[in-house]
Amino acid sequence: MMNNFNQNIKQFIDPNINNQGTYLIIKNQEAVLVDASHAVVEAIKYATKNKLTIISLIITHGHFDHILGIDQLLIAFPEITIYINQ
């Protein structure tokens, strides 16, 4: 499921794991992804359909539900930079 906060922020929800959110922050045709839940698959589909390039991933913390989709993200956008706090 996708929610629109405004035209520049999209939220994708994983209903199977505590409604964990994945967010795309969009400027021009580039996007930053925040957290990589299973909903990252929907975010990738959205980015591809709208010709967006995901340039980086920010992981807010290392719980499993925030990193489940990293593999799929790296397949779709292998050049992204990943940021996570120690």
Buried (B, 14 or more C-beta within 10 A) or exposed (E): EBEEEEEEBBBBBBEEBEEBBBBBBBEEEEBBBBBBBBBBBBBBEBBEEEEBEBBBBBBEEEEEBBBBBBEBBBEBBEEBEBEEEE
